[in-house]
Structures are given as structure tokens and as C-alpha cells.
Amino acid sequence: MATWRLMQGDTLIGELSEHGCDQPFFLMHFSPGPGWESVRALFEGLAALTGPDPDGSRFVRVARPLRDLDLTLVPVHGREPPLRVLRNCMLRIDGNAARLRCY
């Protein structure tokens, strides 16, 4: 199972450890790092997004600020290439649970 570091530049936002799969998502445990508080509200907003969004505008309004942070998932063991959040993958964090989907 893979382990990833969620980074913003050199700042560790948190660490994600894969524990299962619910296709098309990888299920992960999330452990916050020193940079978590600076992005937590944005991830909470994304996690709270539910219900119909026919034109995707609600998602874009919530996700764009996260995408603009240029967050990166870096593999701990270096077997996979780094992923850019909301560019190469979708990442939802809700408390200590996370879901990752690669594009």
C-alpha cells in the first residue's frame, strides 16, 4: 500500500496512507502536518459539497482556491511520480479519512 506526503512547496500539509480501494477511489488515512491549518478550511469546504451540481459551478467555486495552492502528493517510497492535486488527481480529506482518484 502506498504512502504519500501532501506538500505545498517545502511545507508538509499532511501524510496519507492507503488502506483500501472503492473504485475509482483509493481510501486513505490522513495525518495532519505542520501546514494543515492553512488549508484545512478549503478541504472542509470541498468535503461539505454534496447534492446536485448540474453545471459544476459549485464544485469549481470550492475547488479553484485549492487548485491554485499548487499542492503536490509526493510518494514516500518514490515508486510513483508526484501528483498535482486537482490537476492530476482528485483528493478529498474529511477528518482523518481521505479519498484519492487519479486522472
Helices and strands as residue ranges (DSSP letters): E 3-8, E 11-22, E 25-32, G 36-38, H 40-48, H 57-68, E 72-75, E 83-84, E 89-94, E 97-102
